[in-house]
Amino acid sequence: MGRVFIAVVVVFLGLASAGGADLVTLDGQAAAPAALLRGRVAMLFVVVPGVDDSLRVVEWFDGAGKALPDVSPFVLAPEDTPELRKVGASYPELTVLIDQQAGFGIALGIQDVPAVVTLLDGRVREWLMPPFSRADLVEAMEALAAAERRGPIPLIGTSAPAIEGRTPDGEPRPLDTLTLPTILVFLSPGCPFCWDLVDELKTLEADIPVVLVVEDDAFTTDYEARLEVELREAPSGWKLLLTPEGVREDYRVLATPTSFLLTARAEIYAVLEGAVPGPILENEVQQMLADWESEDP
């Protein structure tokens, strides 16, 4: 059948690489990879439609997408060709993108085409590698449409949940006392990727405060000492926030590290899961700050 199911954790590193891929629309406009990592997304990877059996799969893909309005269908190919433009013209409900140097496909492990990948809020649910049938494709997309959205991505654009935190000295530090905009970073002990992300955050050129969020129960003496070292080495403006049980659930954090970019209005602008590379962090932060300046000149 060519179907593969995977665990969420396996795909984090691949998606971090995918986030830096170079995607372009058929009219030459840059497309943000982050748009493919939010919501219910189905991606069909092809090379030159019509040369192999890709065109037949495109027809299946379009039909399944029309029946599932909650699923966003994308067709990706490594180069712009007349055949690919015919696909764009013939199937206007499909978003066709040029995956330059096949960076997005490589990051997601695509080795043969036509192949389909379904993602829910940036987490791969299924791969369909050739050969697969129309029934296989429809089943995979229907499963995507029916899947429950459990992680933090749906919080984007909403007000950040309240936090009644404290400093390590016991001083109350609720969310409304934090300097905004800011980056909230949920960490946990024994998480090597958390320290990798902290190192990446130190490379940010943007002048934005970072708040490291740790649950009270996890704040052991050894962990406190490590965090104190990291804060001393970090840029000014970094803070440590200790939170009671339940805050992670409010933010729908499924794994650490998870970062939330909060706007000046304490709204969640972006969610970044895993040890996201510095350039991707920088891009998201700069975009948030640019949007803020355009709204409030």
Protein Blocks (a to p, Z undefined) as FASTA:
>chain_A
ZZacddfklmmmmmmmmmmpccddfkopacdfklmmgcjddddddfbehjlmmlmmmmmm
mmmmmmmmmbccddddfbdcfklmmmmmmmmmbccdddehhlmmmmnopabdcdddddee
hiafbdcdddddfklmmmmmmmmmmpccfblmlmgopacdddddddfkopacdfklpccd
dddddddehilklmmmmmmmmmpmbdcdddddddfklmcfklmmmmmmmmmmpcehiacd
dddehjlmmnopabdcddddddfkopafbdcedjddfklmmmmmmmmmmmmmmmmZZ
